[in-house]
């Protein structure tokens, strides 16, 4: 588990540094290149810096081991941090939409052509960031890191929208100066949609929603191979941070002793922990046949 935590933390630092540098580049290019779409993109990248920092704090806190006050560990802090990340996304989307509408109503210059070059580079960089952080989120099973990855993807798409809007403004000429502002407005709607996509799995984790059918099937396969286990009954899985808690009912011969049933249960637990390091604990109930 510590190896997963270290991977997730390194990925978060990468997000923080990347978002900070890109936010500066977007603001400078947007201001000097007469593009509010780029400035809006810079606003989102700035909120991304803060949200990535929150993800970092959440990962460090959620990886703390169980203690007397938190017997199930601190993993639930991770989806809670994801809620905060979603809040940043919603806030940035509202701000971008408001400012876009204001700029649409205000006459302004056509963006400079070099803004397209900057945006093209940004789209490529953010997509690379998305793929890298998304891979790390899958390797570590981190909800908040997955949310951070989607931040990069949404940023790449808003930058692409800005690229399209500025291209229209440049090539269509007079009367289309606000095309990049319309692009920023459209991007704000996409950001809100992404916020929902990020919120949904985090909410499922907090509510202990049943979404682990494949994992449960694998748990049953490992369990049934343990000598003395006749069958499995209930099996519930809940995620806490990057780890899982498993509640499992096994069926054994009713003629064996309590001690023997206890030993079988311990062997099942050891086998599951050996097969799946991401399982933090297994609670086994023994049922007689």
VOLONU-325348 format. One record per residue: chain; residue number from 1; y, z, x of N, C-alpha, C in turn; residue in one letter. Coordinates in steps of 0.02 Angstrom, whole numbers, plus 50000, padded with zeros to 5 digits. Atoms other than C-alpha are relative to their C-alpha. Layout:
ATOM  chaine  num    n.y    n.z    n.x   ca.y   ca.z   ca.x    c.y    c.z    c.x  residu
ATOM       A  NUM      Y      Z      X      Y      Z      X      Y      Z      X       a
...
//
This chain:
ATOM  chaine  num    n.y    n.z    n.x   ca.y   ca.z   ca.x    c.y    c.z    c.x  residu
ATOM       A    1  49939  50000  50041  50000  50000  50000  50063  50000  50043       x
ATOM       A    2  49941  49996  49957  50120  50039  50143  50018  49931  50027       x
ATOM       A    3  49988  50068  49976  50098  49862  50209  50036  49958  49948       x
ATOM       A    4  49967  50036  50055  50147  49792  50039  50073  50022  49993       x
ATOM       A    5  49932  49973  50005  50298  49906  50032  50045  49973  50055       x
ATOM       A    6  49961  50026  49943  50356  49852  50205  50018  49927  49990       x
ATOM       A    7  49987  50071  50013  50339  49668  50156  50056  49992  49948       x
ATOM       A    8  49950  50004  50054  50440  49696  49997  50069  50020  50025       x
ATOM       A    9  49935  49977  49974  50577  49791  50089  50031  49948  50046       x
ATOM       A   10  49975  50053  49956  50593  49655  50222  50027  49941  49959       x
ATOM       A   11  49978  50055  50043  50606  49524  50084  50066  50017  49967       x
ATOM       A   12  49937  49979  50031  50745  49626  50001  50058  49995  50048       x
ATOM       A   13  49947  50006  49950  50845  49635  50162  50019  49926  50011       x
ATOM       A   14  49988  50072  49994  50826  49446  50176  50044  49975  49943       x
ATOM       A   15  49960  50019  50059  50896  49427  49999  50072  50023  50007       x
ATOM       A   16  49932  49971  49993  51044  49541  50035  50041  49959  50049       x
ATOM       A   17  49964  50037  49948  51093  49450  50194  50015  49928  49977       x
ATOM       A   18  49990  50069  50023  51068  49276  50120  50052  49995  49945       x
ATOM       A   19  49952  50002  50055  51165  49314  49961  50072  50014  50023       x
ATOM       A   20  49933  49983  49974  51310  49390  50058  50032  49940  50035       x
ATOM       A   21  49973  50058  49963  51330  49239  50172  50016  49942  49952       x
ATOM       A   22  49988  50056  50047  51314  49114  50029  50059  50015  49954       x
ATOM       A   23  49944  49982  50043  51438  49210  49920  50066  49985  50035       x
ATOM       A   24  49939  50014  49961  51569  49197  50058  50012  49925  50004       x
ATOM       A   25  49994  50073  49994  51533  49011  50082  50023  49969  49934       x
ATOM       A   26  49982  50027  50066  51547  48978  49895  50072  50014  49982       x
ATOM       A   27  49931  49982  50016  51710  49073  49872  50049  49958  50040       x
ATOM       A   28  49953  50037  49957  51795  48988  50020  50002  49926  49980       x
ATOM       A   29  50002  50071  50019  51735  48815  49970  50030  49989  49931       x
ATOM       A   30  49973  50007  50068  51780  48843  49787  50075  50006  49998       x
ATOM       A   31  49927  49989  49999  51955  48907  49825  50036  49940  50031       x
ATOM       A   32  49967  50055  49964  52001  48772  49951  49980  49931  49973       x
ATOM       A   33  50022  50064  50026  51903  48636  49862  50016  49990  49926       x
ATOM       A   34  49978  50006  50070  51980  48666  49688  49941  49997  49950       x
ATOM       A   35  50058  50001  50045  51812  48702  49605  49985  50070  49973       x
ATOM       A   36  50017  49935  50029  51792  48846  49483  49925  50008  49994       x
ATOM       A   37  50073  49995  50004  51607  48804  49467  49972  50033  50062       x
ATOM       A   38  50022  49969  49938  51587  48852  49649  50021  50073  50004       x
ATOM       A   39  49977  49930  50002  51692  49009  49626  49955  50041  49954       x
ATOM       A   40  50046  49966  50047  51583  49054  49476  49933  50013  50034       x
ATOM       A   41  50062  49993  49963  51431  49025  49586  50006  50057  50050       x
ATOM       A   42  49988  49946  49952  51508  49142  49714  49999  50068  49966       x
ATOM       A   43  50002  49937  50038  51530  49275  49580  49928  50022  49989       x
ATOM       A   44  50071  49983  50011  51346  49266  49539  49967  50023  50064       x
ATOM       A   45  50030  49980  49936  51298  49276  49723  50023  50070  50020       x
ATOM       A   46  49975  49933  49985  51408  49430  49741  49961  50053  49960       x
ATOM       A   47  50040  49953  50039  51318  49516  49597  49928  50002  50025       x
ATOM       A   48  50067  50002  49971  51156  49460  49679  49994  50047  50059       x
ATOM       A   49  50001  49954  49943  51202  49559  49834  49989  50071  49976       x
ATOM       A   50  50007  49932  50026  51221  49718  49733  49932  50010  49967       x
ATOM       A   51  50065  49993  50033  51065  49685  49630  49943  50003  50051       x
ATOM       A   52  50051  49998  49947  50962  49650  49788  50000  50067  50035       x
ATOM       A   53  49996  49933  49970  51025  49813  49860  49967  50052  49955       x
ATOM       A   54  50034  49955  50048  50968  49902  49702  49924  49992  50004       x
ATOM       A   55  50072  50013  49993  50798  49819  49720  49973  50035  50062       x
ATOM       A   56  50020  49967  49938  50789  49884  49898  49992  50075  49990       x
ATOM       A   57  50004  49928  50014  50828  50062  49842  49941  50017  49955       x
ATOM       A   58  50055  49989  50046  50703  50047  49700  49932  49996  50034       x
ATOM       A   59  50063  50007  49964  50565  49987  49816  49985  50061  50044       x
ATOM       A   60  50009  49941  49956  50593  50131  49936  49982  50061  49959       x
ATOM       A   61  50013  49940  50041  50595  50261  49797  49932  49995  49966       x
ATOM       A   62  50063  50008  50037  50448  50189  49699  49938  50006  50044       x
ATOM       A   63  50057  49996  49954  50338  50189  49855  49985  50072  50022       x
ATOM       A   64  50013  49931  49982  50351  50378  49874  49934  50023  49969       x
ATOM       A   65  50065  49978  50027  50181  50463  49851  50008  50049  49942       x
ATOM       A   66  49997  49951  50056  50140  50571  49698  50016  50069  50027       x
ATOM       A   67  49986  49930  49982  50205  50749  49702  49990  50043  49938       x
ATOM       A   68  50013  49953  50055  50201  50903  49591  50037  49980  49936       x
ATOM       A   69  49961  50020  50059  50337  50837  49475  49985  49929  49976       x
ATOM       A   70  50016  50069  50018  50275  50657  49477  49927  49986  50020       x
ATOM       A   71  50071  50007  49982  50083  50663  49477  49975  49928  49998       x
ATOM       A   72  50019  50071  50002  50073  50476  49437  50041  49958  50048       x
ATOM       A   73  49959  50036  49951  50191  50430  49578  50069  49983  49972       x
ATOM       A   74  49931  50017  50017  50366  50356  49570  50008  49926  49983       x
ATOM       A   75  50000  50072  50010  50318  50176  49529  50042  49975  49942       x
ATOM       A   76  49961  50023  50059  50407  50170  49360  50073  49989  50017       x
ATOM       A   77  49930  50013  49980  50571  50169  49456  50012  49925  50009       x
ATOM       A   78  49992  50072  49986  50538  49986  49497  50022  49960  49939       x
ATOM       A   79  49976  50037  50059  50549  49914  49320  50068  50025  49976       x
ATOM       A   80  49935  49974  50020  50697  50029  49287  50055  49966  50042       x
ATOM       A   81  49953  50036  49956  50785  49949  49436  50007  49928  49976       x
ATOM       A   82  49998  50068  50026  50739  49780  49363  50048  49995  49940       x
ATOM       A   83  49952  49998  50056  50835  49829  49205  50072  49996  50025       x
ATOM       A   84  49933  50001  49971  50987  49860  49314  50017  49930  50027       x
ATOM       A   85  49990  50068  49975  50964  49689  49397  50017  49953  49943       x
ATOM       A   86  49986  50041  50059  50959  49609  49225  50071  50013  49975       x
ATOM       A   87  49931  49983  50020  51120  49702  49182  50051  49963  50042       x
ATOM       A   88  49955  50037  49956  51204  49623  49334  50002  49926  49980       x
ATOM       A   89  50003  50070  50020  51144  49451  49278  50040  49987  49937       x
ATOM       A   90  49965  50008  50064  51210  49474  49101  50075  50005  50011       x
ATOM       A   91  49929  49990  49986  51376  49539  49167  50030  49938  50034       x
ATOM       A   92  49974  50058  49964  51397  49392  49286  50003  49939  49953       x
ATOM       A   93  50000  50056  50047  51350  49268  49148  50060  50004  49952       x
ATOM       A   94  49943  49991  50045  51481  49340  49030  50066  49985  50036       x
ATOM       A   95  49939  50011  49961  51614  49339  49166  50010  49926  50015       x
ATOM       A   96  49996  50071  49985  51574  49160  49215  50019  49960  49938       x
ATOM       A   97  49985  50035  50063  51577  49102  49033  50073  50008  49981       x
ATOM       A   98  49930  49986  50018  51745  49186  49001  50048  49961  50044       x
ATOM       A   99  49954  50034  49953  51828  49116  49157  49995  49925  49993       x
ATOM       A  100  50008  50072  50010  51754  48944  49125  50041  49975  49941       x
ATOM       A  101  49961  50019  50060  51831  48937  48952  50074  50000  50015       x
ATOM       A  102  49929  49996  49981  51998  48991  49024  50020  49939  50042       x
ATOM       A  103  49984  50056  49956  51992  48854  49157  49996  49933  49963       x
ATOM       A  104  50005  50062  50039  51939  48720  49032  50065  49988  49962       x
ATOM       A  105  49938  50005  50038  52098  48757  48934  50061  49992  50045       x
ATOM       A  106  49943  50003  49953  52206  48750  49091  49994  49937  50044       x
ATOM       A  107  50002  50059  49958  52248  48584  49178  49994  50019  50074       x
ATOM       A  108  50007  49985  49928  52195  48582  49362  49977  49937  50037       x
ATOM       A  109  50017  50057  49958  52153  48467  49507  49925  49986  49998       x
ATOM       A  110  50070  50019  49992  51992  48372  49532  49973  50033  50063       x
ATOM       A  111  50029  49969  49940  51875  48462  49655  49997  49951  50058       x
ATOM       A  112  50004  50041  49940  51870  48399  49834  49929  49973  50008       x
ATOM       A  113  50067  50030  49991  51725  48282  49878  49952  50041  50043       x
ATOM       A  114  50044  49963  49955  51660  48395  50017  49965  50058  49966       x
ATOM       A  115  50034  49946  50036  51615  48527  49887  49929  49979  49981       x
ATOM       A  116  50067  50024  50017  51466  48417  49841  49951  50011  50057       x
ATOM       A  117  50042  49989  49941  51399  48429  50018  49978  50073  50005       x
ATOM       A  118  50014  49928  49997  51413  48618  50017  49951  50020  49946       x
ATOM       A  119  50044  49983  50056  51330  48629  49845  49929  49975  50012       x
ATOM       A  120  50066  50027  49986  51187  48516  49899  49962  50044  50049       x
ATOM       A  121  50031  49955  49951  51152  48629  50049  49980  50066  49967       x
ATOM       A  122  50013  49937  50033  51163  48784  49939  49938  49996  49955       x
ATOM       A  123  50058  50010  50045  51037  48715  49812  49936  50003  50040       x
ATOM       A  124  50060  50001  49958  50911  48683  49951  49984  50070  50027       x
ATOM       A  125  50010  49934  49971  50938  48853  50033  49975  50050  49947       x
ATOM       A  126  50019  49952  50053  50924  48950  49868  49929  49986  49974       x
ATOM       A  127  50068  50015  50021  50765  48858  49818  49950  50024  50052       x
ATOM       A  128  50043  49974  49947  50689  48902  49987  49995  50076  49994       x
ATOM       A  129  49999  49928  50010  50741  49083  49958  49956  50020  49941       x
ATOM       A  130  50041  49985  50059  50662  49080  49785  49926  49997  50016       x
ATOM       A  131  50071  50009  49985  50497  49015  49849  49974  50055  50047       x
ATOM       A  132  50020  49949  49951  50492  49139  49994  49995  50069  49967       x
ATOM       A  133  50000  49935  50032  50538  49293  49891  49948  50003  49944       x
ATOM       A  134  50050  50003  50053  50426  49238  49747  49930  50010  50029       x
ATOM       A  135  50065  49992  49967  50279  49226  49867  49989  50073  50019       x
ATOM       A  136  50005  49930  49981  50316  49401  49931  49988  50045  49940       x
ATOM       A  137  50010  49960  50061  50325  49467  49753  49928  49996  49975       x
ATOM       A  138  50070  50007  50019  50152  49397  49718  49954  50038  50047       x
ATOM       A  139  50041  49965  49951  50082  49469  49879  50004  50076  49991       x
ATOM       A  140  49990  49927  50006  50155  49642  49844  49993  50025  49929       x
ATOM       A  141  50004  49982  50071  50141  49638  49654  50060  50040  49976       x
ATOM       A  142  49937  49964  50015  50322  49694  49640  50039  49966  49945       x
ATOM       A  143  49962  50027  50056  50412  49670  49474  50073  49988  50019       x
ATOM       A  144  49929  50006  49983  50585  49701  49546  50011  49944  50051       x
ATOM       A  145  49994  50055  49951  50554  49580  49691  49994  49933  49965       x
ATOM       A  146  50006  50062  50039  50501  49448  49565  50067  49986  49965       x
ATOM       A  147  49934  50008  50031  50666  49478  49473  50050  49975  50051       x
ATOM       A  148  49955  50022  49947  50757  49457  49638  49988  49927  50017       x
ATOM       A  149  50017  50070  49987  50665  49293  49667  50031  49955  49947       x
ATOM       A  150  49970  50040  50054  50721  49229  49497  50076  49997  50004       x
ATOM       A  151  49928  50003  49986  50898  49274  49546  50015  49939  50043       x
ATOM       A  152  49989  50057  49955  50883  49145  49685  49989  49934  49963       x
ATOM       A  153  50013  50062  50038  50808  49015  49567  50058  49985  49953       x
ATOM       A  154  49945  50011  50047  50946  49041  49438  50063  49979  50038       x
ATOM       A  155  49942  50019  49959  51075  49028  49578  49994  49927  50022       x
ATOM       A  156  50011  50070  49980  50997  48864  49636  50017  49953  49942       x
ATOM       A  157  49988  50043  50059  51007  48795  49459  50074  49998  49982       x
ATOM       A  158  49928  50000  50015  51187  48851  49431  50037  49958  50052       x
ATOM       A  159  49969  50042  49948  51232  48769  49597  49987  49926  49985       x
ATOM       A  160  50016  50069  50018  51144  48611  49538  50044  49977  49941       x
ATOM       A  161  49955  50016  50056  51244  48617  49375  50071  49986  50025       x
ATOM       A  162  49933  50009  49971  51403  48635  49478  50003  49932  50035       x
ATOM       A  163  50003  50064  49965  51349  48485  49583  50008  49942  49951       x
ATOM       A  164  49996  50052  50051  51326  48380  49426  50070  49997  49971       x
ATOM       A  165  49933  49997  50030  51492  48439  49352  50053  49971  50046       x
ATOM       A  166  49951  50026  49952  51591  48402  49510  49991  49925  50010       x
ATOM       A  167  50014  50073  49993  51506  48232  49528  50032  49961  49943       x
ATOM       A  168  49970  50033  50059  51562  48187  49351  50076  49999  50008       x
ATOM       A  169  49927  49995  49993  51740  48247  49387  50025  49950  50053       x
ATOM       A  170  49979  50044  49946  51749  48146  49549  49993  49926  49982       x
ATOM       A  171  50015  50070  50012  51671  47984  49490  50033  49974  49935       x
ATOM       A  172  49970  50022  50063  51745  47980  49313  50076  50002  50004       x
ATOM       A  173  49928  49999  49988  51919  48025  49374  50041  50037  49947       x
ATOM       A  174  49953  49967  50044  52067  48071  49264  49970  50013  49930       x
ATOM       A  175  50026  49981  50065  52023  48164  49105  49934  50039  50004       x
ATOM       A  176  50065  49965  49991  51862  48237  49177  50006  50057  50051       x
ATOM       A  177  49990  49948  49950  51941  48369  49289  49962  50065  49983       x
ATOM       A  178  50031  49937  50021  51860  48508  49188  49923  49995  49997       x
ATOM       A  179  50073  50009  50004  51683  48440  49206  49962  50056  50036       x
ATOM       A  180  50034  49947  49963  51638  48571  49337  50005  50067  49963       x
ATOM       A  181  49993  49938  50039  51704  48708  49222  49949  50000  49942       x
ATOM       A  182  50052  50005  50052  51590  48645  49083  49931  50014  50030       x
ATOM       A  183  50063  49987  49965  51449  48649  49210  49990  50074  50010       x
ATOM       A  184  50004  49927  49990  51488  48831  49249  49985  50036  49934       x
ATOM       A  185  50013  49970  50066  51490  48871  49062  49926  49991  49981       x
ATOM       A  186  50070  50013  50015  51320  48789  49039  49954  50045  50044       x
ATOM       A  187  50039  49959  49954  51255  48883  49191  49997  50073  49977       x
ATOM       A  188  49999  49930  50024  51307  49050  49114  49947  50010  49946       x
ATOM       A  189  50052  49995  50051  51192  49014  48967  49931  50002  50032       x
ATOM       A  190  50064  50000  49965  51049  48977  49086  49987  50067  50033       x
ATOM       A  191  50007  49934  49968  51082  49141  49178  49976  50051  49949       x
ATOM       A  192  50021  49953  50053  51065  49236  49013  49926  49989  49982       x
ATOM       A  193  50070  50015  50015  50900  49148  48978  49954  50028  50054       x
ATOM       A  194  50039  49973  49944  50836  49196  49151  49997  50076  49998       x
ATOM       A  195  49998  49927  50006  50890  49375  49119  49945  50024  49953       x
ATOM       A  196  50053  49982  50048  50772  49379  48970  49931  49992  50033       x
ATOM       A  197  50064  50011  49967  50629  49306  49074  49984  50055  50050       x
ATOM       A  198  50009  49946  49952  50655  49442  49204  49987  50066  49964       x
ATOM       A  199  50005  49937  50037  50673  49581  49075  49931  50009  49968       x
ATOM       A  200  50062  49995  50039  50513  49540  48979  49943  50035  50037       x
ATOM       A  201  50056  49967  49966  50381  49587  49111  50016  50072  50020       x
ATOM       A  202  49981  49932  49982  50480  49741  49166  49993  50047  49940       x
ATOM       A  203  50006  49960  50062  50486  49802  48985  49926  50012  49985       x
ATOM       A  204  50072  49993  50011  50298  49770  48970  49971  50054  50045       x
ATOM       A  205  50025  49949  49953  50269  49878  49123  50019  50070  49979       x
ATOM       A  206  49977  49935  50022  50373  50022  49058  49962  50023  49938       x
ATOM       A  207  50035  49984  50062  50285  50013  48889  49924  50000  50007       x
ATOM       A  208  50072  50002  49987  50112  50001  48971  49965  49950  49955       x
ATOM       A  209  50029  50053  50042  50078  49839  48879  49935  49974  50029       x
ATOM       A  210  50065  50025  49978  49901  49770  48887  50006  49927  50020       x
ATOM       A  211  49992  50069  49975  49920  49616  48998  49955  49988  50061       x
ATOM       A  212  50041  50003  49939  49780  49639  49126  49927  49982  49985       x
ATOM       A  213  50068  50018  50020  49627  49557  49046  49956  49978  50059       x
ATOM       A  214  50039  50025  49943  49571  49467  49205  49984  50057  50049       x
ATOM       A  215  50010  49943  49955  49593  49624  49311  49947  50047  49972       x
ATOM       A  216  50049  49956  50033  49495  49728  49185  49929  49970  50005       x
ATOM       A  217  50064  50033  49995  49355  49599  49186  49970  50009  50070       x
ATOM       A  218  50023  49991  49931  49343  49613  49376  49979  50072  50012       x
ATOM       A  219  50017  49929  49994  49343  49803  49365  49931  50013  49970       x
ATOM       A  220  50065  49991  50032  49196  49796  49245  49943  49971  50043       x
ATOM       A  221  50051  50031  49958  49100  49678  49361  49981  50044  50059       x
ATOM       A  222  50013  49955  49943  49118  49797  49508  49964  50063  49976       x
ATOM       A  223  50028  49938  50026  49076  49949  49402  49926  49994  49981       x
ATOM       A  224  50069  50009  50026  48916  49880  49324  49949  49994  50056       x
ATOM       A  225  50045  50007  49943  48844  49850  49498  49982  50067  50032       x
ATOM       A  226  50014  49933  49972  48848  50037  49539  49935  50027  49970       x
ATOM       A  227  50063  49973  50026  48672  50112  49522  50012  50059  49953       x
ATOM       A  228  49993  49946  50049  48659  50222  49369  50047  49983  49943       x
ATOM       A  229  49953  50021  50053  48794  50133  49268  49964  49950  49956       x
ATOM       A  230  50034  50044  50047  48715  50056  49113  50048  49949  49969       x
ATOM       A  231  49951  50043  50033  48874  49984  49035  50069  50032  50007       x
ATOM       A  232  49932  49973  50002  49062  50003  49026  50027  49997  49929       x
ATOM       A  233  49968  50001  50067  49163  50047  48871  50074  49986  50009       x
ATOM       A  234  49928  50009  49996  49350  50071  48865  50021  49992  50073       x
ATOM       A  235  49970  50007  49934  49451  50013  49014  50074  49982  49990       x
ATOM       A  236  49927  50010  50007  49640  50031  49015  50032  50000  50069       x
ATOM       A  237  49964  50005  49936  49754  49980  49157  50075  50004  49987       x
ATOM       A  238  49927  49998  50005  49937  50025  49179  50029  49995  50070       x
ATOM       A  239  49969  50014  49936  50052  49970  49318  50058  50049  50012       x
ATOM       A  240  49944  49958  49980  50168  50088  49411  50025  49975  50068       x
ATOM       A  241  49975  50029  49938  50273  49998  49539  49955  49945  50024       x
ATOM       A  242  50045  50050  49972  50158  49898  49652  49927  50022  49995       x
ATOM       A  243  50068  49973  50005  50003  50002  49608  49978  50005  49927       x
ATOM       A  244  50029  49995  50067  49887  50025  49459  49963  50067  49991       x
ATOM       A  245  50041  49943  50020  49809  50173  49368  49949  49973  49950       x
ATOM       A  246  50054  50025  50043  49641  50140  49285  49966  50057  49964       x
ATOM       A  247  50039  49953  50041  49560  50237  49142  49937  49963  49977       x
ATOM       A  248  50062  50037  50012  49376  50189  49127  49946  50045  49970       x
ATOM       A  249  50058  49966  50029  49230  50244  49018  49937  49964  50022       x
ATOM       A  250  50064  50029  49980  49055  50217  49089  49944  50032  49961       x
ATOM       A  251  50057  49975  50036  48888  50236  49002  49942  50011  50049       x
ATOM       A  252  50057  49984  49956  48744  50323  49093  49942  50026  49958       x
ATOM       A  253  50059  49973  50034  48569  50383  49048  50013  50071  49978       x
ATOM       A  254  49987  49933  50027  48582  50536  48936  49954  50053  50029       x
ATOM       A  255  50050  49953  49975  48432  50615  49023  50018  50027  50070       x
ATOM       A  256  49984  49977  49933  48516  50635  49193  50042  50063  49996       x
ATOM       A  257  49962  49937  49998  48601  50797  49248  50075  49986  50001       x
ATOM       A  258  49926  50005  49996  48788  50829  49238  50020  49983  50071       x
ATOM       A  259  49985  50013  49930  48789  50830  49428  49990  49926  50018       x
ATOM       A  260  50015  50070  49986  48707  50658  49436  50053  49955  49968       x
ATOM       A  261  49948  50040  50034  48831  50588  49308  50066  50004  50038       x
ATOM       A  262  49939  49989  49961  48973  50663  49411  49999  49958  50064       x
ATOM       A  263  50007  50038  49938  48906  50581  49570  50009  49925  49987       x
ATOM       A  264  49994  50071  50018  48893  50411  49484  50074  49982  49989       x
ATOM       A  265  49929  50011  50013  49073  50426  49424  50039  49996  50065       x
ATOM       A  266  49966  50001  49936  49131  50465  49601  49985  49936  50039       x
ATOM       A  267  50019  50061  49966  49035  50316  49669  50037  49940  49970       x
ATOM       A  268  49961  50053  50033  49117  50202  49540  50072  50000  50024       x
ATOM       A  269  49930  49995  49977  49288  50266  49589  50007  49975  50071       x
ATOM       A  270  49996  50021  49929  49254  50241  49775  49992  49924  50006       x
ATOM       A  271  50010  50073  49998  49191  50063  49744  50063  49963  49977       x
ATOM       A  272  49940  50033  50026  49344  50016  49642  50059  50006  50049       x
ATOM       A  273  49946  49991  49951  49465  50089  49769  49989  49958  50062       x
ATOM       A  274  50016  50041  49942  49374  49996  49908  50012  49926  49986       x
ATOM       A  275  49991  50070  50018  49378  49830  49815  50073  49982  49986       x
ATOM       A  276  49931  50013  50022  49557  49847  49751  50048  50053  50028       x
ATOM       A  277  49954  49952  49969  49678  49936  49871  50063  50013  49958       x
ATOM       A  278  49940  49992  50042  49816  49909  49741  49989  50052  49945       x
ATOM       A  279  50013  49946  50049  49730  50038  49628  50017  50067  50032       x
ATOM       A  280  49979  49935  49973  49813  50206  49656  49951  50055  49981       x
ATOM       A  281  50046  49949  50023  49692  50310  49552  49957  49973  49943       x
ATOM       A  282  50046  50019  50053  49543  50294  49434  49977  50064  49964       x
ATOM       A  283  50025  49944  50041  49505  50417  49293  49939  49975  49962       x
ATOM       A  284  50063  50024  50030  49323  50399  49237  49973  50051  49951       x
ATOM       A  285  50033  49959  50051  49246  50468  49078  49927  49977  49994       x
ATOM       A  286  50072  50016  50003  49056  50476  49073  49974  50009  49929       x
ATOM       A  287  50029  49999  50066  48971  50432  48910  49923  49997  50004       x
ATOM       A  288  50073  50004  49999  48784  50465  48877  49975  49942  49956       x
ATOM       A  289  50029  50055  50038  48675  50322  48816  49961  50028  49940       x
//
